[in-house]
Amino acid sequence: MILPSAGSRVIVGLSGGVDSSVAALLLKRQGIDVSGVFMKNWEDFDPEGRCPAERDARDALAACDRIGIELDAVNFVERYRERVFSYFLDEIRAGRTPNPDVLCNSEIKFRAFLDHALTAGAALIATGHYAGVVERDGRYHLLRGRDPGKDQTYFLHRLSQDQLSRALFPLQGLLKRDVRRLAREAGLANHAKKDSTGICFIGERRFRSFLSRYVPERPGEIRGVDGRLLGEHLGVEFYTLGQRQGLGVGGRAGGNGQPWYVVAKELVTNTVVVAQGHDHPLLYCRRLETGPLHWITAAPTAGGPVRCTAKTRYRQADQPCTIEPVAADRYRVDFDAPQRAVTPGQSVVFYRGEECLGGGVIEDAGVAPAGVRRGAPLDATAGGLQ
């Protein structure tokens, strides 16, 4: 971990959760001049009239009081809407499945918050991410957190050298159970608080209900890969590849009795294509393409093939692959083994051992075994569609 110089100030981004609270606690115990900031990035109330941000702010203040540090609050609502949420909606309307948490880290937590902290006189910022950063030969390298189930480098792969040079990750060497134990022993009231699993800063909501406030419903057809009409949907924008829940097809469509999954969607005709079985061949492909790649330190080679491992979703096991340029700012990733539900709009993130190399946005999910091209307009003749 990068260590602050004597007398330098560190500001911790506090979410109200146990991870960021323990990050602040550890820095305080090291005798570092530390204070906290609670970032307000979303102004909204859920249908029951509760405001999750207000509850989180109270939890953050309670943690700071217990630790013995000051807490400030900053409002990044407009920047979040401009830099993260507008992109999220544009991608949804284009029929893709974006990951706003990746952009939230690079644009809000490690840009807007970092700028605020530097202006306030801090030398470094710290967060409760399970990750690490090390400096070697003047370059900063992003490393996995020790806890394989909590490692968050997938969401941090867009960070720049300047951002990493000013970041502290005090939880890198800890397991989640250790973090909760430290919080409990320190008397932090949030030691058992449930981890947040919702969209970054928006929280845990009924996704379809939330999204329908910004993207109008446009009912369309659900068809099987044989072209058979199986039901109706609310709009392809509300569905993603590999999705099982919320299709409303069930046993009434017949078939082999296995659950139905989204295997393709066509934006122009507003058609969702489904097939039965968790391991249906149409859910798998060996190849994807991306747009520009972000390398954290430097591109591994000067244009030739790169061997490494990759993840196409958070918590996926590392998958051996080869990266190769195919055009200007266009890359092909070939996997050694078929990958399930590779989804345009999501991120593919590359690793070499414990180091996160960088990544990019999946543009094309490749060609599935039966010939249905996913993530691009469907061939009207593929799978019997008319």
C-alpha positions as CSV (number, residue, x, y, z in Angstrom):
1,M,0.0,0.0,0.0
2,I,1.2,3.5,-0.7
3,L,2.0,5.2,2.6
4,P,1.3,8.9,3.2
5,S,4.3,11.1,4.1
6,A,4.5,12.5,7.6
7,G,2.0,15.2,8.2
8,S,0.0,14.6,5.1
9,R,-3.7,14.5,5.2
10,V,-5.9,11.6,3.9
11,I,-9.7,11.9,3.2
12,V,-11.7,8.7,3.2
13,G,-14.8,8.3,1.1
14,L,-17.4,7.0,3.6
15,S,-20.5,5.3,2.3
16,G,-22.1,4.4,5.7
17,G,-21.1,0.8,5.2
18,V,-18.7,-1.3,7.2
19,D,-15.9,-1.5,4.6
20,S,-15.2,2.3,4.3
21,S,-15.6,2.7,8.1
22,V,-12.9,0.1,8.8
23,A,-10.7,1.7,6.2
24,A,-10.9,5.0,8.1
25,L,-10.4,3.1,11.4
26,L,-7.2,1.5,10.2
27,L,-5.8,4.8,9.0
28,K,-6.6,6.5,12.2
29,R,-4.9,3.8,14.2
30,Q,-1.7,4.4,12.1
31,G,-1.6,7.9,13.4
32,I,-2.5,9.4,10.1
33,D,-4.3,12.8,9.8
34,V,-7.6,11.4,8.5
35,S,-11.1,12.8,7.9
36,G,-14.2,11.5,6.1
37,V,-16.4,12.6,3.2
38,F,-19.9,11.3,2.5
39,M,-20.8,11.7,-1.1
40,K,-24.3,12.4,-2.1
41,N,-24.7,11.3,-5.7
42,W,-28.4,10.7,-6.1
43,E,-31.5,12.7,-5.1
44,D,-34.5,10.4,-5.0
45,F,-37.0,8.7,-2.7
46,D,-38.2,5.2,-3.1
47,P,-42.0,4.5,-3.4
48,E,-42.3,3.9,0.3
49,G,-40.9,7.5,1.0
50,R,-37.6,6.3,2.4
51,C,-34.3,7.9,1.4
52,P,-31.5,5.3,1.5
53,A,-28.9,8.1,1.3
54,E,-30.1,9.7,4.5
55,R,-29.8,6.4,6.3
56,D,-26.3,5.9,4.9
57,A,-25.3,9.4,5.9
58,R,-26.4,8.8,9.5
59,D,-24.4,5.5,9.6
60,A,-21.3,7.3,8.2
61,L,-21.6,10.0,10.9
62,A,-22.0,7.5,13.6
63,A,-18.9,5.7,12.5
64,C,-16.9,8.9,12.4
65,D,-18.0,9.8,15.9
66,R,-16.9,6.4,17.1
67,I,-13.5,6.6,15.3
68,G,-13.0,10.2,16.3
69,I,-12.7,11.9,13.0
70,E,-14.5,14.7,11.2
71,L,-17.1,14.1,8.5
72,D,-17.9,16.4,5.7
73,A,-20.7,16.0,3.1
74,V,-20.4,16.8,-0.6
75,N,-23.0,16.9,-3.3
76,F,-22.0,15.3,-6.6
77,V,-25.6,14.8,-7.9
78,E,-25.3,16.8,-11.1
79,R,-21.9,15.3,-11.9
80,Y,-23.2,11.8,-11.4
81,R,-26.2,12.4,-13.7
82,E,-23.9,14.0,-16.4
83,R,-21.0,11.6,-16.2
84,V,-22.6,8.3,-15.2
85,F,-26.4,8.1,-15.3
86,S,-26.8,9.7,-18.8
87,Y,-24.3,7.2,-20.2
88,F,-26.2,4.4,-18.4
89,L,-29.5,5.4,-20.0
90,D,-28.0,5.9,-23.5
91,E,-26.6,2.3,-23.3
92,I,-29.9,0.9,-22.1
93,R,-31.8,2.6,-24.9
94,A,-29.3,1.1,-27.4
95,G,-30.2,-2.3,-26.2
96,R,-27.0,-2.9,-24.2
97,T,-26.4,-3.8,-20.6
98,P,-24.0,-1.2,-19.1
99,N,-22.1,-1.4,-15.8
100,P,-22.5,2.0,-14.2
101,D,-20.3,1.0,-11.2
102,V,-17.2,1.0,-13.4
103,L,-17.9,4.6,-14.6
104,C,-18.9,5.7,-11.2
105,N,-15.5,4.8,-9.8
106,S,-13.5,6.4,-12.6
107,E,-15.7,9.6,-12.8
108,I,-17.0,10.1,-9.3
109,K,-15.1,8.4,-6.6
110,F,-11.7,8.8,-8.1
111,R,-12.2,12.0,-10.1
112,A,-14.9,14.3,-8.5
113,F,-14.1,13.1,-5.0
114,L,-10.3,13.2,-5.6
115,D,-10.6,16.7,-7.0
116,H,-12.6,17.8,-3.9
117,A,-10.0,16.2,-1.6
118,L,-7.0,17.8,-3.2
119,T,-8.8,21.2,-3.1
120,A,-9.4,20.6,0.6
121,G,-5.7,20.1,1.2
122,A,-5.5,16.3,1.2
123,A,-2.5,14.5,-0.3
124,L,-4.4,11.2,-0.8
125,I,-7.8,9.6,-0.7
126,A,-8.8,6.3,0.7
127,T,-11.8,4.0,0.0
128,G,-13.1,0.7,1.3
129,H,-12.5,-1.2,-1.9
130,Y,-10.9,-4.7,-1.7
131,A,-7.9,-3.9,-3.9
132,G,-4.4,-2.7,-3.7
133,V,-1.9,-0.4,-5.5
134,V,1.9,-0.7,-5.6
135,E,4.5,1.6,-7.2
136,R,7.3,-0.1,-9.2
137,D,9.7,1.8,-11.4
138,G,7.6,4.9,-11.3
139,R,4.4,3.2,-12.5
140,Y,1.4,2.3,-10.3
141,H,0.0,-1.2,-10.5
142,L,-3.5,-2.2,-9.5
143,L,-3.6,-5.5,-7.5
144,R,-6.3,-7.8,-6.4
145,G,-7.6,-7.8,-2.8
146,R,-6.8,-10.8,-0.7
147,D,-10.4,-11.9,-0.3
148,P,-11.2,-13.6,-3.7
149,G,-15.0,-13.3,-3.0
150,K,-14.7,-9.5,-2.5
151,D,-11.9,-8.4,-4.8
152,Q,-13.2,-5.2,-6.6
153,T,-10.5,-4.6,-9.2
154,Y,-13.1,-5.5,-11.9
155,F,-14.8,-2.2,-11.1
156,L,-11.5,-0.2,-10.8
157,H,-9.9,-1.2,-14.1
158,R,-10.4,2.2,-15.7
159,L,-8.4,4.1,-13.2
160,S,-5.5,6.2,-14.5
161,Q,-1.9,6.4,-13.3
162,D,-2.7,9.8,-11.6
163,Q,-5.7,8.4,-9.9
164,L,-3.9,5.3,-8.6
165,S,-0.9,7.4,-7.4
166,R,-3.2,9.2,-5.0
167,A,-5.3,6.2,-3.8
168,L,-5.1,4.2,-0.6
169,F,-6.9,0.8,-0.2
170,P,-6.4,-0.1,3.5
171,L,-8.5,-3.3,3.1
172,Q,-6.3,-5.0,0.5
173,G,-4.9,-7.7,2.9
174,L,-8.1,-8.4,4.8
175,L,-10.9,-10.9,4.4
176,K,-14.5,-9.7,4.8
177,R,-14.9,-11.6,8.0
178,D,-11.9,-9.8,9.4
179,V,-13.3,-6.4,8.5
180,R,-16.6,-7.2,10.3
181,R,-14.6,-8.5,13.3
182,L,-12.5,-5.3,13.5
183,A,-15.7,-3.2,13.2
184,R,-17.4,-5.1,16.0
185,E,-14.4,-5.0,18.3
186,A,-14.2,-1.2,17.7
187,G,-17.8,-0.7,18.6
188,L,-18.9,0.4,15.1
189,A,-22.7,0.1,14.9
190,N,-22.6,-0.9,11.2
191,H,-20.4,-4.0,11.8
192,A,-23.2,-6.3,10.6
193,K,-24.8,-4.0,8.0
194,K,-25.8,-5.8,4.8
195,D,-23.5,-5.2,1.8
196,S,-25.0,-3.0,-0.9
197,T,-25.7,-4.9,-4.1
198,G,-27.7,-2.2,-6.0
199,I,-26.7,0.1,-8.8
200,C,-23.9,2.4,-7.7
201,F,-25.4,5.1,-5.5
202,I,-29.0,4.4,-6.6
203,G,-29.3,1.4,-4.3
204,E,-31.4,-1.7,-4.2
205,R,-34.6,-1.1,-6.1
206,R,-36.9,-3.1,-8.4
207,F,-34.8,-2.5,-11.4
208,R,-37.6,-2.7,-14.0
209,S,-39.8,-0.3,-12.0
210,F,-37.0,2.2,-11.6
211,L,-35.9,2.0,-15.2
212,S,-39.5,2.5,-16.6
213,R,-39.4,6.0,-15.1
214,Y,-36.7,6.9,-17.7
215,V,-37.2,4.4,-20.5
216,P,-40.8,4.0,-21.9
217,E,-42.2,0.5,-22.2
218,R,-42.7,-0.8,-25.7
219,P,-44.3,-4.2,-25.6
220,G,-43.0,-6.8,-28.1
221,E,-42.8,-10.5,-28.8
222,I,-40.9,-13.2,-27.0
223,R,-40.0,-16.0,-29.4
224,G,-38.2,-19.3,-29.2
225,V,-35.1,-20.0,-31.3
226,D,-37.5,-21.9,-33.7
227,G,-39.5,-18.7,-34.3
228,R,-42.4,-19.8,-32.2
229,L,-44.3,-17.0,-30.4
230,L,-44.1,-17.7,-26.7
231,G,-45.3,-14.5,-25.0
232,E,-44.9,-10.7,-24.7
233,H,-42.3,-8.5,-23.1
234,L,-42.2,-4.8,-22.0
235,G,-39.3,-3.8,-24.3
236,V,-35.9,-5.3,-25.1
237,E,-34.3,-2.6,-23.1
238,F,-35.5,-4.2,-19.9
239,Y,-33.8,-7.6,-20.6
240,T,-30.3,-8.9,-20.8
241,L,-28.6,-12.0,-22.1
242,G,-28.8,-14.9,-19.8
243,Q,-31.7,-13.5,-17.9
244,R,-34.2,-16.0,-16.4
245,Q,-36.4,-14.1,-14.1
246,G,-39.3,-11.9,-15.2
247,L,-39.9,-13.5,-18.7
248,G,-43.4,-14.8,-17.8
249,V,-43.0,-17.7,-20.2
250,G,-42.7,-20.6,-17.8
251,G,-44.2,-24.0,-18.4
252,R,-47.1,-22.7,-20.5
253,A,-44.8,-22.6,-23.5
254,G,-44.2,-26.3,-23.3
255,G,-40.8,-27.6,-24.2
256,N,-38.6,-29.8,-22.1
257,G,-39.6,-28.4,-18.7
258,Q,-36.4,-26.5,-18.1
259,P,-36.3,-22.8,-17.3
260,W,-36.2,-20.3,-20.2
261,Y,-33.3,-17.9,-20.7
262,V,-32.7,-14.9,-22.9
263,V,-30.3,-15.9,-25.7
264,A,-30.6,-12.9,-28.0
265,K,-32.5,-9.6,-28.4
266,E,-33.1,-7.5,-31.5
267,L,-33.6,-3.8,-30.9
268,V,-35.1,-2.9,-34.3
269,T,-37.9,-5.5,-34.3
270,N,-38.1,-5.4,-30.5
271,T,-37.9,-9.1,-30.2
272,V,-36.6,-11.1,-27.3
273,V,-35.3,-14.6,-28.2
274,V,-35.4,-17.3,-25.5
275,A,-34.2,-20.9,-25.2
276,Q,-34.5,-23.6,-22.5
277,G,-31.7,-24.7,-20.2
278,H,-29.1,-23.0,-18.2
279,D,-26.4,-24.4,-20.5
280,H,-28.1,-24.0,-23.8
281,P,-25.5,-23.7,-26.6
282,L,-26.8,-20.3,-27.7
283,L,-25.7,-18.9,-24.3
284,Y,-22.1,-19.6,-25.1
285,C,-19.4,-18.1,-27.3
286,R,-15.6,-18.2,-27.5
287,R,-15.0,-14.7,-28.9
288,L,-15.9,-11.1,-28.2
289,E,-14.9,-7.8,-29.6
290,T,-14.3,-4.5,-27.7
291,G,-13.7,-0.9,-28.6
292,P,-10.7,1.0,-27.2
293,L,-8.9,-0.7,-24.3
294,H,-7.7,1.0,-21.2
295,W,-4.3,-0.3,-19.9
296,I,-3.5,0.7,-16.4
297,T,0.3,0.8,-16.8
298,A,1.0,0.3,-20.5
299,A,-0.1,-1.9,-23.3
300,P,1.5,-5.3,-22.8
301,T,2.9,-5.4,-26.4
302,A,3.2,-3.1,-29.4
303,G,0.3,-4.5,-31.3
304,G,0.7,-8.3,-31.3
305,P,-1.4,-10.9,-29.6
306,V,-1.5,-10.8,-25.7
307,R,-1.9,-13.9,-23.5
308,C,-3.6,-13.3,-20.2
309,T,-6.8,-14.1,-18.3
310,A,-10.0,-12.2,-18.3
311,K,-13.4,-11.8,-16.6
312,T,-16.6,-10.7,-18.5
313,R,-18.5,-10.3,-15.2
314,Y,-17.7,-9.6,-11.6
315,R,-16.7,-12.7,-9.5
316,Q,-16.2,-14.8,-12.5
317,A,-13.2,-17.2,-12.3
318,D,-10.3,-16.1,-14.4
319,Q,-10.6,-17.3,-18.0
320,P,-7.4,-17.8,-20.2
321,C,-7.6,-15.8,-23.4
322,T,-5.8,-14.1,-26.2
323,I,-6.2,-10.4,-27.1
324,E,-5.5,-9.3,-30.6
325,P,-6.1,-5.9,-32.4
326,V,-8.4,-6.2,-35.4
327,A,-8.7,-2.5,-36.4
328,A,-8.0,0.9,-35.1
329,D,-9.3,0.9,-31.5
330,R,-10.9,-2.5,-32.0
331,Y,-9.8,-5.7,-30.4
332,R,-10.8,-9.3,-30.5
333,V,-10.6,-11.5,-27.4
334,D,-10.5,-15.3,-28.0
335,F,-11.1,-17.5,-25.0
336,D,-9.7,-21.0,-24.5
337,A,-13.1,-22.2,-23.3
338,P,-16.6,-21.2,-24.2
339,Q,-18.0,-18.3,-22.1
340,R,-21.6,-18.1,-20.9
341,A,-23.8,-15.0,-21.4
342,V,-21.2,-12.6,-22.7
343,T,-23.1,-9.3,-22.8
344,P,-22.5,-6.2,-24.9
345,G,-22.2,-3.1,-22.7
346,Q,-20.5,-5.0,-19.8
347,S,-16.8,-4.9,-19.2
348,V,-14.1,-7.4,-20.1
349,V,-11.2,-7.0,-17.6
350,F,-7.8,-8.5,-18.0
351,Y,-5.4,-9.9,-15.4
352,R,-1.9,-11.4,-15.2
353,G,-1.5,-13.2,-11.9
354,E,-2.5,-10.8,-9.1
355,E,-2.3,-7.7,-11.3
356,C,-5.3,-6.1,-13.1
357,L,-4.0,-4.9,-16.5
358,G,-7.1,-2.9,-17.6
359,G,-10.1,-3.7,-19.8
360,G,-12.7,-2.4,-22.1
361,V,-16.4,-2.4,-23.0
362,I,-17.8,-5.5,-24.8
363,E,-19.1,-4.3,-28.2
364,D,-20.0,-7.6,-29.8
365,A,-20.7,-10.9,-28.0
366,G,-19.5,-13.0,-30.9
367,V,-21.1,-15.7,-32.9
368,A,-22.9,-18.4,-30.9
369,P,-22.5,-22.0,-32.0
370,A,-25.8,-22.2,-33.9
371,G,-25.2,-19.1,-35.8
372,V,-27.3,-16.5,-34.0
373,R,-25.1,-13.4,-33.7
374,R,-25.8,-11.9,-30.3
375,G,-25.3,-8.2,-29.3
376,A,-26.0,-7.1,-32.9
377,P,-29.2,-7.1,-35.0
378,L,-30.3,-10.7,-35.5
379,D,-30.2,-12.3,-38.9
380,A,-33.9,-12.7,-39.7
381,T,-33.3,-16.2,-41.0
382,A,-31.3,-17.3,-38.0
383,G,-33.2,-19.6,-35.6
384,G,-36.3,-19.4,-37.8
385,L,-37.2,-15.8,-37.1
386,Q,-39.4,-14.2,-39.8
